[in-house]
Amino acid sequence: MSRIRVTYSGLISFAVGLTSVITGIIFTLIVTRSLTAEEFGTWNLIGGLITYVIIVEPIVSYWATREMARGVESAKTAVMSSGLFSIGGVLVYIVIAYSLAAHVHANQNVLYFSSILIPVMFLNRTLTAVNLGWNPQSSSYGMLSFETAKIPAALILVYFLHMGIFGAISSTVIAYAASIVILGIFARQKIKGQFRISLLKKWVRLSWLSVYPGISNVIYHLDVIVFSVISGSVIGLAFYAAAQTVSNLVANSSLISQALYPKLLEGGNKQHLQENLIRFFYFAFPLAALAIVFAKPALYALKPIYESAVPVVVFMTIRAVLYVLGGTYNQAMLGIEKVDLNENSTIKDFVKSKLFSVPTMILVQYSVYTISIAVGLYLLKPFSKSDIDLVIYWSIISLATQVPFTVYYYYSTRKYFVTRIGPLILFKYLSASVVSFGITYFLVQELSYKKSIFEFIPNLMLFVFIGIGIYLGITYAVDLRTRKLFHAIINEIRGNSI
């Protein structure tokens, strides 16, 4: 019997994702309301810098998921190896921080202090990968514990003790520690296994393949440095990060497909992709509409000065839908690749496989994106009157470079999967989103922006729930799949299997 239930795990992941949206907003509100724009920009810069050292972490987590999904006990080897790699990561990060600090006028002490994030991030990602391979929903509980733990930590350290960005970093470390505890509890039986040096040797031998996808992430996050150097400050990063906080709401729609990858690794039916795509659109369209309609009040809630970033939210939300869609296609392609099952596979075999071709295309995409950002912002800077103008140009370029690659991923996936989603289904979900949040848009005009944040947020959430309620009601009335999904959720709550 299959150990991985795609619908069950997907629904739990999505529910946790929506919960994390609320907790994430609360955390972001605490941080943005307590930090200056320069400090918030530095906070975003730290996230970009950590990307350069976290690149080696997939040497462990990449293979841990694949091994666990196929019944190979690799948890203890993964956890211990991750700890060793994180030590090197800290040293490399300090060197990078020292080299960059003077060029972007960031606080060097803050950059050094943020190195404490690296060990907990390594361990958290490894444990998540272990759980994802054999019990996907448990990784969602790890995410939930992370999101909920950082709120009280931030309230104490950032809001009450006024520790600023040092408090924000410390709060994140505490949240990662809570997540590690939960993930460790779920994986405890697996971690009790043996440390297998043969597995570690295999992972190191194939590290070029697991690290290779991370190169694209490093190139992608060069946009933060490119913008900082061209603009000469980190202020614009604060506006970009605020807009990204709102547009990332759409990213939660990908959680419905979280179990797709391990399911395909396990040998699941390829039909799972089509079903997950339908559910993706069901959640992605209303979340995108929600982000766009509530862009202004959401940015105001983060901090009134960020209100001018509304156009950025619009472009980045559309881009987020395409980005998540492309990522779903790529995960499906990686899930059906079996070259690593053959112990005699050569480097040539791996290079010909999807484990290499898919990351290569992503690398091309991010290279095009980064070059476009560098050239575009450099040429457009003379026409910008402020940092926000540059940020708007940034978001437009980001969207423009995403479109052709998502189209490419779609056609590449069609060679291996049936992805025939009827236009009527998409029309139902899209039109229901437009109608429900179109109504909400007119209602939200009555929202007062003069109230305190403690009054503003509850009033804002009331309008959000109205929009979501209308959407769920419309789709339940006109779509049979939605009714079946609702009934499946009810049955699961009652103890029946989906």
C-alpha positions in Angstrom: 0.0 0.0 0.0 1.3 3.5 -0.8 2.7 5.4 2.1 2.2 8.8 0.5 -1.3 10.2 0.0 -1.1 13.1 -2.4 -4.5 14.7 -1.6 -4.3 14.3 2.1 -0.7 15.6 2.3 -1.5 18.4 -0.1 -4.6 19.6 1.8 -2.7 19.6 5.1 0.2 21.5 3.5 -2.2 24.0 2.0 -4.0 24.5 5.2 -0.8 25.0 7.1 0.4 27.3 4.3 -2.7 29.5 4.8 -2.1 29.5 8.5 1.5 30.5 8.0 0.3 33.4 5.9 -1.5 34.9 8.9 1.4 34.2 11.2 3.9 35.5 8.6 1.9 38.7 8.2 1.9 39.2 12.0 5.7 38.6 12.1 6.3 40.9 9.2 4.1 43.6 10.8 6.2 43.4 14.0 9.4 43.7 12.0 8.4 46.3 9.5 6.8 48.5 12.1 9.8 48.3 14.4 12.7 48.5 11.9 13.7 51.5 9.8 13.5 51.2 6.0 17.3 50.8 6.0 17.2 48.0 8.6 14.4 46.2 6.7 16.5 46.5 3.5 19.4 45.0 5.3 17.2 42.2 6.5 16.3 41.5 2.9 20.0 41.7 1.9 20.9 39.0 4.6 18.4 36.7 3.0 20.1 37.1 -0.4 23.6 36.6 1.1 22.7 33.4 2.9 21.7 32.0 -0.5 25.3 31.9 -1.5 26.3 29.5 1.3 23.2 27.5 1.5 24.0 26.3 -2.0 25.9 23.3 -0.6 23.1 22.1 1.6 21.3 20.1 -1.2 24.3 17.8 -1.3 22.4 16.2 1.6 18.7 17.1 1.3 18.5 16.6 -2.4 19.3 12.9 -2.1 17.7 12.4 1.3 14.2 13.0 -0.1 14.8 10.7 -3.1 16.3 7.9 -0.9 13.6 8.1 1.8 10.8 8.1 -0.8 12.2 4.8 -2.2 12.6 3.2 1.2 16.4 3.7 1.8 17.1 4.6 5.4 19.3 7.6 5.1 18.0 10.0 7.9 20.9 9.7 10.3 23.5 10.0 7.6 21.7 13.1 6.3 21.4 14.9 9.7 25.1 14.3 10.7 26.4 15.3 7.3 24.4 18.4 7.3 26.0 19.6 10.5 29.4 19.2 9.1 28.6 21.2 5.9 27.0 24.0 8.0 30.3 24.7 9.7 32.0 25.5 6.4 28.9 27.5 5.4 29.4 29.8 8.3 33.0 30.5 7.4 32.2 31.3 3.8 29.3 33.6 4.8 31.5 35.7 7.1 34.0 36.2 4.2 31.2 37.2 1.9 29.7 39.6 4.4 33.1 41.2 5.0 33.6 41.8 1.3 30.2 43.3 0.6 29.4 45.4 3.7 31.4 48.5 2.7 29.9 48.6 -0.8 26.2 48.7 0.2 26.6 50.7 3.5 25.1 47.9 5.6 25.9 47.4 9.2 28.8 45.0 9.3 28.1 43.7 12.8 24.6 42.8 11.8 25.8 40.8 8.8 28.3 38.9 11.0 25.7 38.2 13.6 23.3 36.8 11.0 25.7 33.9 10.5 24.0 32.2 13.4 21.1 31.5 11.0 23.1 29.2 8.8 23.5 26.1 11.1 19.8 26.0 12.0 18.8 26.6 8.4 21.0 23.6 7.3 19.5 21.3 9.9 15.9 22.5 9.3 16.1 21.9 5.6 17.7 18.5 6.0 15.0 17.3 8.4 12.3 18.7 6.1 13.8 16.7 3.2 13.9 13.6 5.3 10.2 13.9 6.4 9.1 14.9 2.9 10.4 11.6 1.5 8.4 9.3 3.7 5.7 11.4 5.5 5.1 14.7 3.5 2.6 16.2 5.9 5.0 16.2 8.8 7.2 18.7 7.0 4.1 21.0 7.0 3.9 20.7 10.8 7.5 21.8 10.9 6.7 24.8 8.9 3.7 25.6 11.2 5.9 25.4 14.3 8.4 27.7 12.7 5.7 30.3 11.8 4.0 30.3 15.2 7.2 30.3 17.3 8.6 33.4 15.7 5.6 35.6 16.7 6.1 35.5 20.5 9.9 35.6 19.9 9.6 38.7 17.8 7.1 40.4 20.2 9.5 40.0 23.1 12.8 40.7 21.3 11.8 43.2 18.6 8.6 44.9 19.9 9.1 45.0 23.7 12.9 44.9 24.1 13.5 47.0 21.0 16.5 44.9 19.8 15.9 45.9 16.2 17.3 43.8 13.5 19.3 41.8 16.0 16.0 40.8 17.6 14.6 39.9 14.2 17.5 37.6 13.5 17.4 36.0 17.0 13.6 35.5 16.7 14.2 33.6 13.4 16.8 31.4 15.0 14.4 30.6 17.8 11.7 29.7 15.3 14.0 27.4 13.4 14.9 25.7 16.6 11.2 25.0 17.3 10.7 23.7 13.8 13.8 21.4 14.2 12.3 19.9 17.4 9.0 19.1 15.7 10.6 17.7 12.6 13.0 15.7 14.7 10.1 14.2 16.7 8.4 13.0 13.5 11.7 11.6 12.1 13.0 10.2 15.3 12.5 6.6 14.4 14.3 7.1 11.1 17.2 9.0 12.7 17.8 6.1 15.0 19.1 4.2 12.0 22.8 3.8 11.1 25.2 6.3 9.7 26.1 4.9 6.3 29.4 6.2 5.0 28.6 4.6 1.7 25.6 6.9 1.3 27.7 10.0 2.1 30.3 9.0 -0.4 27.6 8.6 -3.0 26.2 12.0 -2.2 29.6 13.7 -2.3 30.5 11.8 -5.6 27.2 13.1 -7.1 27.4 16.5 -5.4 28.0 18.2 -8.7 24.4 17.2 -9.6 22.8 18.2 -6.3 24.7 21.5 -6.0 24.1 22.3 -9.7 20.5 23.5 -9.2 21.6 25.8 -6.4 23.8 27.7 -8.8 20.6 29.1 -10.4 19.4 30.3 -7.0 22.7 32.1 -6.4 22.4 33.8 -9.8 18.7 34.6 -9.1 19.5 36.3 -5.8 22.2 38.4 -7.4 19.3 40.8 -8.2 19.4 42.0 -4.6 23.1 42.9 -4.9 22.6 44.3 -8.5 19.9 46.6 -7.3 21.8 47.7 -4.2 24.9 48.5 -6.3 23.0 50.4 -9.0 20.8 52.3 -6.6 23.6 52.8 -4.1 21.4 52.0 -1.0 19.2 49.3 0.5 16.1 51.5 0.8 14.6 50.1 -2.4 15.1 46.6 -1.1 12.7 47.4 1.7 9.9 48.4 -0.8 10.7 45.3 -2.9 10.6 43.1 0.2 7.3 44.6 1.3 5.7 44.0 -2.1 7.1 40.5 -2.1 5.5 39.8 1.2 2.1 40.5 -0.3 2.6 38.8 -3.6 4.1 35.7 -2.0 0.5 34.9 -0.9 0.2 33.1 -4.2 3.1 30.8 -3.4 0.9 28.9 -1.0 -1.0 27.5 -3.9 2.1 25.3 -4.6 1.7 23.5 -1.3 -1.3 21.6 -2.6 1.2 19.8 -4.8 3.8 19.2 -2.1 3.4 15.4 -2.1 3.5 15.1 -5.9 7.3 14.9 -6.1 7.8 12.1 -3.5 4.7 10.3 -4.9 6.2 10.2 -8.3 9.5 9.1 -6.8 7.6 6.3 -5.1 6.3 5.2 -8.5 2.9 6.9 -8.4 0.6 7.4 -11.4 1.5 10.3 -13.7 -2.2 11.3 -13.6 -1.5 12.9 -10.3 0.1 15.9 -12.1 -3.1 16.8 -13.9 -5.2 16.5 -10.8 -2.8 18.7 -8.8 -2.7 21.3 -11.6 -6.5 21.6 -11.4 -6.3 22.1 -7.6 -3.4 24.6 -8.1 -5.5 26.8 -10.3 -8.5 26.5 -7.9 -6.4 28.1 -5.2 -4.0 30.2 -7.2 -6.6 32.4 -9.0 -8.3 33.6 -5.8 -5.0 34.1 -3.9 -3.7 36.2 -6.8 -6.9 38.2 -6.8 -6.7 38.6 -3.1 -3.1 39.9 -3.3 -3.9 42.4 -6.0 -7.2 43.7 -4.5 -5.7 44.1 -1.0 -2.3 45.4 -2.2 -2.8 48.9 -0.9 -4.2 48.1 2.6 -1.7 45.2 3.0 1.2 47.5 2.3 -0.2 50.2 4.5 -0.4 47.6 7.3 3.2 46.7 6.9 4.1 50.4 7.0 2.4 53.4 5.4 5.5 54.5 3.5 5.3 51.2 1.4 1.9 52.1 -0.1 3.5 53.4 -3.2 4.6 49.8 -4.1 1.1 48.8 -5.2 2.2 48.5 -8.9 5.0 46.3 -7.8 2.6 43.9 -6.0 0.5 43.6 -9.2 3.4 42.7 -11.4 5.0 40.4 -8.9 1.7 38.6 -8.1 1.2 37.7 -11.8 4.8 36.6 -12.0 4.3 34.5 -8.8 1.5 32.5 -10.4 3.7 31.7 -13.5 6.7 30.9 -11.3 4.8 28.4 -9.1 3.2 26.8 -12.2 6.6 26.4 -13.8 8.0 24.9 -10.6 5.2 22.3 -10.5 6.0 21.2 -14.0 9.7 20.9 -13.1 9.1 18.9 -9.9 7.0 16.5 -11.9 9.8 16.0 -14.4 12.3 15.4 -11.7 10.0 13.0 -10.0 9.8 10.5 -12.9 13.6 10.4 -13.5 15.0 7.1 -12.4 18.7 7.3 -13.5 19.9 7.4 -9.9 18.3 4.0 -9.2 21.0 2.4 -11.4 24.2 2.1 -9.4 26.1 1.7 -12.6 24.9 5.0 -14.1 27.8 7.1 -15.4 28.3 10.9 -15.4 27.2 10.8 -19.0 24.0 9.1 -18.1 23.3 11.7 -15.4 24.1 14.6 -17.8 21.5 13.2 -20.3 18.9 12.8 -17.5 16.2 15.2 -16.3 18.2 15.7 -13.1 20.6 17.7 -15.2 18.5 19.1 -18.0 15.8 20.6 -15.8 18.2 22.6 -13.6 20.1 23.7 -16.7 17.0 25.3 -18.1 16.3 27.0 -14.8 19.9 28.2 -14.8 19.4 29.7 -18.2 16.2 31.4 -17.0 17.8 33.0 -14.0 20.8 34.0 -15.9 18.6 35.8 -18.4 16.7 37.4 -15.5 19.8 38.6 -13.7 21.4 40.0 -16.9 18.1 41.7 -17.8 17.9 43.3 -14.3 21.4 44.5 -14.5 21.2 46.0 -18.0 17.6 47.2 -17.6 18.0 49.0 -14.2 21.3 50.6 -15.4 19.7 52.0 -18.5 16.5 53.0 -16.7 18.1 54.6 -13.7 18.4 58.1 -15.4 14.6 58.0 -16.0 13.7 57.1 -12.4 12.9 59.9 -9.9 13.1 57.7 -6.8 14.0 54.2 -5.6 10.3 53.1 -6.0 10.5 53.8 -9.8 13.5 51.4 -10.0 11.6 48.8 -8.0 8.7 49.0 -10.4 11.0 48.5 -13.3 12.5 45.6 -11.5 9.1 43.9 -11.1 8.2 44.4 -14.7 11.5 42.9 -15.9 10.9 40.0 -13.5 7.5 39.3 -15.0 8.7 39.7 -18.6 11.5 37.1 -18.2 9.2 34.6 -16.4 6.6 34.3 -19.1 8.5 32.5 -21.9 10.1 30.0 -19.6 6.8 29.0 -18.0 5.5 28.3 -21.5 8.6 26.3 -22.2 8.2 24.2 -19.1 4.6 23.5 -20.0 5.5 22.1 -23.5 8.4 20.1 -22.1 6.2 18.4 -19.5 3.5 17.5 -22.1 6.0 15.0 -23.6 5.7 12.9 -20.5 2.4 13.7 -18.8 -1.2 14.2 -19.8 -2.0 17.8 -18.9 -5.3 18.4 -20.6 -7.1 20.8 -18.4 -10.4 22.0 -20.0 -10.7 25.7 -20.5 -14.1 25.6 -18.9 -12.5 24.6 -15.6 -10.0 27.5 -15.7 -12.8 29.9 -16.7 -14.9 28.9 -13.7 -12.1 29.5 -11.3 -10.9 32.7 -12.9 -14.3 34.2 -13.3 -15.3 33.2 -9.8 -12.1 35.0 -8.5 -12.9 38.1 -10.5 -16.5 38.3 -9.3 -15.8 37.5 -5.6 -12.9 39.8 -5.2 -14.3 42.4 -7.6 -17.2 42.8 -5.1 -14.7 42.8 -2.3 -12.7 45.6 -4.0 -15.7 48.0 -3.9 -16.4 47.0 -0.3 -12.9 47.6 0.8 -13.0 51.2 -0.4 -14.9 51.9 2.9 -11.9 50.8 4.9 -10.5 53.5 7.1 -6.7 54.0 7.0 -6.7 56.3 10.0 -7.2 53.7 12.7 -4.4 52.1 14.7 -2.9 48.9 13.4 -4.7 46.9 16.1 -8.1 48.1 14.8 -7.0 48.2 11.1 -6.0 44.6 10.8 -9.2 43.0 12.2 -11.3 45.2 9.9 -9.0 44.3 6.9 -9.3 40.6 7.7 -13.1 40.9 7.7 -13.1 42.0 4.1 -10.6 39.2 3.2 -12.9 36.6 4.7 -15.8 38.1 2.8 -14.0 37.7 -0.5 -12.9 34.1 0.3 -16.4 33.2 1.4 -17.9 34.5 -1.8 -15.4 32.6 -3.9 -16.0 29.3 -2.0 -19.7 29.7 -2.3 -19.7 30.4 -6.1 -17.3 27.5 -6.9 -19.3 25.1 -4.6 -22.4 26.0 -6.5 -21.1 25.7 -10.1 -18.2 23.2 -9.9 -18.6 19.5 -9.2 -14.9 19.1 -8.4 -15.2 21.6 -5.7 -18.1 19.8 -4.1 -16.2 16.6 -4.2 -13.2 18.3 -2.6 -15.3 19.7 0.2 -16.9 16.3 0.8 -13.5 14.7 0.8 -12.2 17.2 3.4 -15.3 16.5 5.6 -14.8 12.7 5.3 -11.1 13.1 6.2 -12.1 15.1 9.3 -14.5 12.3 10.2 -11.7 9.8 10.0 -12.2 8.4 6.5 -9.4 8.2 3.9 -9.4 10.6 0.9 
